[in-house]
Amino acid sequence: MSVIDPLPVPDPLPSRVPTAVLAPSPHTPSFVLGAANRSYKHQYASIYFVRLQLLRKFVLARARRRWRGLSGNPVFVPRVLDVEKGNLCYIIGTVYLDMPLKPNVLEDLARDHSLPAPAPRPKYHSEDDQVTLEDESGRIVLVGAPLRAAQLVTGVVLGVLGAETNGGEFEVIDVCYAGMAPQPDSDVSWEQSGATGAADAMDVDGAPRQIQIEGQETDEWIALVSGLEIGASSPADAQIQMMVEYLAGEAGGLYDQVTSARISRLIIAGNSLAPIVNTNTNEEERAERKARRYGHDTANFSPQPSLILSEYLHDIARAMPVHILPGASDPAGTLLPQQPFPRAMFRGASAFSSFSCETNPTYIHLGPSAFDALQETSPQNTKGKKASTSAFASGVPSASGSCTPSRTLLVSSGQPVDDMFKYLSSPPATRLSIATSTLRWRHLAPTAPDTLWCHPYFGADPFAIRETPDVYVVGNQPGFGTRVVTERGWGTDSDAVSDEVEEEGLEGEGRDKRCRVVLVPGFRETGILVLLNMRTLAVRTVQFAVEGMSAGGSET
């Protein structure tokens, strides 16, 4: 009789150390619509006015420092129509791109509706595009080589240095943006969190597993996924089931189980369901349904995809907290910000308090669990609350062994990046470069409301970034990508405080900023799950595949 080797058991047994959702910062506004913003009687022009008033002071402060001491002594002209021909100056306004290929509502209304509408264009960009800059006074045409390298889209607030030509155009010499927003915890660098030399490191699936960051074996990880598209014609059901078992610690070998135990929560960044397809294709059935007014009426659409999604979420929610965002293909409103799903839609998963339905986009502020906070602030801790705060910020192990500092995540389902990608030629523009540019523009969705539908806000622009997050997640992209975006404070010395920094409303502008941008690919096409280290902000991917099948479920 042969002796069967016992299954390996990790020692000690892995345990999932959860993170907790902390109170939001006052500079990270909620995207939940209030009663005042649900009205549709307002004009969209107020959004552009509020955006310009909000970002103008930041652009002006940086423009003064950038162009101080230049030959010619450029002066700031408050109104774009007050520029004088031949005089070197700089102006600030909102970019508007006049694009012949861009959709036009007036042309749609005047079109002959007896003819089928043309297919949507994948790109609005053409050689005939014209860049203009506008403010409260009017609009002026911009020309010059720096504009081609700037990769601008409609809605960006910026400053331009140059002079007006004899033809009435403004010849641009240089461009200045608002820059990255302040980051309150930027004094705690990633190097202090143990990420020295590894801030840009990635452990991509297929790479040697022995490459580990010191202390990484005790770090918490966040799982990021998007584009499940359950109910599609070629679904990835097998890959989704493998991912669910992996997150629950029920799949893989010893290494995989220990790794999955360090995943503290899952964030689903939109497009969980495939676009709805009408199931009644028979002409006779449609005619009978239209004539019937009373009695039993069969539904046009199958509820099966939402039931399947509910079962998957229930299995995951039993193991870890889950955050789910609506996306472009989900049964949610098309106007941004998209509001949370109804919890009742997810049946058993909604019974868990750790299951959260979020807006799109949304800010998620994570940190040590409430148990850790209670232990650190207990009377037995001689250093009290002050010591607890510093420990959380620097990643010192807590009472339960957690090394997680507080982190702010800005998560989007990807509609703003998809829309901005249509404005630019590619190459050189990429989705990753566009996502990083939004941080320097200090605006999440500048093309809203021009070509990206959004609610008609009257006295606010919620898409303006008032605080730089630690991580910016963009879901439903064609491929995986990541980049660390950094920006130094005023001057060469990040601790130096200038006159502009002391001005009201510019506090924190002199500090260094750093943000990890992560593009999460659609799971149905790629089968990729992205893991984010909460301490070092390093990124790695896990890919699920079935032999003989692609991630989308079709044969290879």
N, C-alpha and C positions, 0 to 999 in steps of 0.2 A: 504494500500500500504506500502510495506516494504521500509525502508530507507537503501540505499546502502552506505556502508562506502566508503569514497573516498580513492583512492590509496595513500599510503604514499609517500611524496615528501621530499627528503633530504634538509636540510637547514643548510648551504648554498648549492646551487646546485654544484655537483661535476664537476671539470674541470681537464682536462688532462694537467699536467705540463710537457712539453717534455724535455728530455735531448738532448744534441748535440754531434755530432761526432767531437772530437778535433783532432788537427794535431798529427800525429804519432811521437813517440819518435825516436831519431836517433838510439837507441839500439833495436828497434823492427822493423826489416827489413820487407819490402814488399815481399810477395810471388808471385807477378806478374812476369811472366817470361819475361825477356828482350831478345833482339836479340842474345846476346852472349850465353845465356843459352838454347836456342832452338836448338842448334846443338847437333847431336847425334854421332859425330865422336870421342868424348873424352871417355877415359876409366873411369870406376867407382873407380879405385884405388885412384884417386886424392881426392875424398870425404873423404876417411879414413885418408889420409895424412893431409888434411886441418883440419879435426876434431881433430886429435891428437895434431897438432901444436897449435890449438886454446885453448884446454882445459888442456894441460899439465901444464901450469904455475899455474893454479888454483889448480890442484891436488897436485902439488909440494909444494905450499905454505901451504896448509892444512896438508899435510903429515909431513912437518917439525915441525909444531906446535903439531901435534898429537903424534908423536913419539920422540919428544925432551926429552932427559933425561932418556930414557929407559936404563936398564942395558944391556950391550953388545955394546952400542954406535953404533947403526945401521947407515950406511952411504948410501947415494943415489948413485945408479949406473945408469948412463945415458942411457946405452944400455943393453937390456935384455940378450944379448949373452955374456956380459962381467962379469956376476956374477961368483963368485968363490965358490966352494963347501965348505960348513961348515961355511961360513962367514955370519953373520947377516947383512942384507941390505934391501933396498926397491927399487922397480923398478916401472916404469909407462909405460903403453901401452894400446892398444885397445883389448878388449876381443873378442875372436872368439870361438864359440862353435862348435865342430865337432860332429854332430848329425847324426847317421845313418838313421833316419826316415825323415830327412829334404829333401825337393825336390832337385834333382840334374839334372841340364840341360844336362850334358853329358850322364847320364843314360837315359834320355828321348830320346836323339838323337839315342842312340844305341838300344833302345827298338824295339821289333818286332811290327810294326804298324798294322799288320794284327790282332793283339789281342787288345781288348779294354783296354784303360788305367785304372788303378785302381782308385777308388774314393779318393778324397783328404782326408788326415788324419786330424782329429780334433786337434791332438797334435803331436808336433815333439819330445816331451820329452821322454826319455827312460833311463834305468839304464846304458846304454853303452855310454852316452854322455861324452865328454872330453872337459875340459876348458883349453884354451890356452891364452897366452898374447903375443901380437906382437907389434913391432915398426919397424922403418926403417931398423934395423939390422937383424931381424929374429923373430922367434917364440919360446916360451918356454911353456911347459906343467905345469899347476898349479894343485896342490892337497892340501887337507886339509879340516878340518871341517868347517871353516868360509865360504868356498865357497858355501856350501849347504844352509846356512842361508842367504847368500847374495842375492839369487834369481837373478842371472845375465842372460843377454841376449847378443847376438852378437852385437858389435858396441859400447859398453859402455867403456869409457875411465876412468881408475882408477889406483890407486897405491896399491901395495901389499907389506906387510912386511913379511920377512921370510928368508929362506936359501935354497940353492940348495942341494939336496940329492945326494947320490952316484949313483943313477939311472938316474941322469940328470934332474929330476923333481924339481920344486920349491915348497917347503913346505910352505904354507901360514899360517901366525899367525894372521894377522889383515888386514883389507881392508879399504881404504880411497877413497872417491869420490870427485868430484869437488865441491859439495855442491850447495846450491841454489844461483842463480845469484843475483847481487845487486838489491835493490829495492829503487829507488830514493825517493819515498814518505814514506819510512818506518818510518821516524821520526814522522809521524802523525799516531799514533796507533789507532786501532779500538776502544779502550776505550775512546779516545778523541772524537770519532765520535758517542758516545752514545751507544756503544755495550758492555758495561761492563757486564760481566756475561752472555752475549747472543751471543757471537761469534759463539758458537757451537750449538745454539738453532735452532730448526726447528719446524715449525707449519705444520705438515703433515695432509693431508686431513683426517678428522675424529676425530682430536684432538679438545679439547675445544677451541672455538674461542675467549674466553675472555682473553686468554694468549697473551698479547700484550707488545711489547717493548715501553718504554716511547718515545713519539715523532714519533712512527711508523705510526700514522694515516696521517702524512704529508709527508711520505717518497715516493720516486719513486721506482718502481719495474721494473725489466726486466723479460720478459717472455721467457722461453727457451723450445724448443720442437724439436723433431727429429723423423725420421722414420714414416712419414705420409703414405708412400707407397701407394699413390693413383694409382689405376689400378691393385691392387693385386686381386688374386682369391677370397679372403675373406676380402673385404675392410672395413674400419671403417668410412664410409661416415657419418653416423648419429653422431658419436662422433666428427668428424671434424667439422661438421656444428654447433654442440653445442659449441665447442671451439671458432669458429669464432664469434658467437653471444655473447659469454661471453667476448671476448676481445673487441668487439665493444660496450659493455655496453648494449646489447639488451636482455640479458637473466638473469634469477635468480631473487632473491628478492632485497630488498633495500641494504642489506649488500654486496651482490655480485656486484651490480652496483657501489657502492662507492669504493669497492676494485678494480674493473677493471679500474676505472678512474685513479687510481694511477699507472697503468702499462704504462710506457712511450714508450716502443718499444718491438718488437718481434724478436728473433733470431732463425732461423730454421737451425739446425745443420745436414743437409744432409739427403739423402734417402727420398726425398719428393715424388719421383715416384718409383713405383715397377719395378723390372727387366723386360725388354722388352720381350714379348712373341710373336712369329710369329703367325699371324692370318691366314695365308694360310696353312692349314693342309691337304687340298685335293691334292692328287698326280697329278690329271689331271690339276688342276689349276697351280701347280708348273711347270709342263711340258709345258703348254701353255705360261706361263710367261717367261720361259727361251727361248722359240723359238721366241717370239715376239721381234722385234727390234724397230719398229716405231708405232706411234699411241698412244692411251690412255693406260696407264699402272697403274693399281691399286697398292696402297702402300702395303707393306708387314705388316706394323705395324699401329695400330690404333692411331690417334692423340687425342683420347678422354681423356686419363688421363692428358695430358699436358693442354688441354682446361679447364678441371675441376679444376686443380691446379691454373690456371690463374684466374679463377673466385673467388676462395677462397682468393687468395692473393690480388685481387682487393678490395674485401670487407674489408680486414684487413688494407690495405694500406690507405684506406679512413679515418681510425681512428687513426693510429699510424705508425711510421717508421718501416720498415721491413728489416731485413738482412737475406739473404738466401745463404747457402753454398751448393756446390755439395757434393754428397756422393758416396758410392761404387755402389749403384744401379741406380744412376741418369745417364742420357745421357751426360756424361762428360768424359774427358780423365781419364784413369786409373792410370797414373803416378802422384805421388805426387811431388809438390803441385798441386792439381787440380785447373784449372783456372776458373774464374767466368762464370756463364751462360750468354749467349747473352740476353740482356734486351728485345729484340724484341720477345723472346720466351714467355713472360708473358703478352703480349697484353696490356690490360687496366692498369695493375699495373705498367707497365714501364713508364707511363705518370707522376707518382708521383716522385718528386725529392728525397723524403725520402725513396724510395725503392732502396735498394742497393744489388747488386750481388757481393758476396765476394769470395775470394779464399778459398781453404781448404788445410791446416789450415789458420787462419787469426788472426791478432791482431785488436781489436776494442777498441779505446780509447774514453771513454765517459766522459762527464762533464756537467755543467750547460749550459742552452741554450744560444744562442747568445744574446738574449734579456737581460738575467741576466748579462752577461759579459759587455754589453753596459751600463747597469745601474750602475754597480759597478765601471766602469772606467770612468764615466762621470765627467765633471768638478765640478758638485755639490758635488761629493764625495771627501771630503777633504783629505782622505788617499790615493786616487789615486789607481794606478795599484797594488802597493804592498799590500794594504789592500784587494783588490779583490782576489789576489792569495791566501793569507792566509785564506780568507773566504771560497773559493772553496775547499781548502784542508781539512779544519776542519769541513765542513758541516754546516756552519752558514747560516741561511735562507737568500735567495737572494731577489731581488726586487719582484719576482713573487711568493715568498713563497717556493722556492725550497731549500732543505737541502742537495742536492746531491754534494758530493765531486767528484773529477775526479778519474776515475777508469780505469784500463787497463784489458781487457778481452782477453784471449787466447782461441780460439774456434777451436775445431777439430771435424770432423765427425766420428772419432773413429777407423779408419783403423790401426793406429800405436798400439793402446792398444789391438785391436783384434789380431794383428799379434804377439805381444809380449806374449800374453796369451797362445799361442801355444808352446812357449819355456819352460814353467814352469809347474810343477805339481800343481794341484789344488784339495784340499788344500795342502799346506798352502797358496799358492799364490792366490790372488783375483784381479779382474780388478781394484778395488779401490787402492789396495796396489801398483799395477804396475803403475797406473797414478801418485801416489804420488812419486814413485821412480824416474820417469822421471824428476821431478823437482830437486831432489838431484843429479841425473846424469848430469843435465844441458843439457839435449838433449831430444827433443820431439819425435824423431823416430829413435832410435839407430839401429834397424834392417834394415833400408833402407841403402843401396840398396841390402842387402843380400837376404832377403825373402820378402821385401816390396818394390814394384816398385816405383822408383822415377826418376826424370830427372838427367842426368849425368852432374852435376855441376862440373866445372873445378877449379875455384879459390875460392870457398866459400861453406859453409855448412849452408844453411838457417834454418835448423832444430835445430841448437844449440841455446839454450836459453841464451841470453845476458842480459836480464832484467826480473826479476821475476814478473809475472802479479799479479794483485789482485785476479783474478778469473781464474781458468783453467777449461774449459767446455769440456767434452767429450761426444759426442752424440752417439746414436744408440747402447746403452748397454742393456743387458737383464733386468736389474733392476735399480732402483734409488739408489744412494748412494752419500754421501758427507763427507768430512773430511777437517779439517783445518791443514795445514802443516806449521810448524814453525821451525825456526832455529835461534839460538842466534849468535851474532857476536863473534869476537875474544875474547876468555877468558870469565870470568864471568861478566865483566863490558862491556856492549855493547858500551859504549862511549870511551872505551880505544882504542888508536891507536898504533899499533905495527909497527915494521920495515917493515913487509911484506905488510901492507896496504899502506904504503907510496911508494912502488915500482910502477913503471909505469905499467898501465894496471890492477892494483888491487884496484883501487879506489872504495869505497863503500862496500868492502868485510867485513868490520868490523861491519856493521850495522845489526840489527835484520831484519829478513824477515818473511813474513807470507802470505799464499796464501790459498784461498778456492778452493778445488777441488770438482766439481759437475759432477756426472755421470747422463746423461739424458737418460731415457729409450726410446725405440721405442714406438711411440704413437699408432701404429696399434695394438700392442699386449697388451699394458697396459692402454692406454687412459689417460696418465699422462702428465700434463703441469707443468713445474717447474717455480717457481717465485723466483727471487733473489732481495733482498733489496739492493739498491745501497749505502745506508748510512752505515748500520750495516753489510752488507754481510750475513745476516740471510737468510735461505732458507725455503720455504714451497712448498707444492705440491697441485695441484687441479686435481682430477680425474673425467673424464667424462665417463658415462656408460649408457646403455639402458637396462631397465628391460627385462630379458629373453635372453639377448645377451651379449657375452663377448666383450672386447675391439676390438677384431679382426673381429667382425661381425658374428661369428658363434654362434649357440644356446648353451646355458649352460646346 
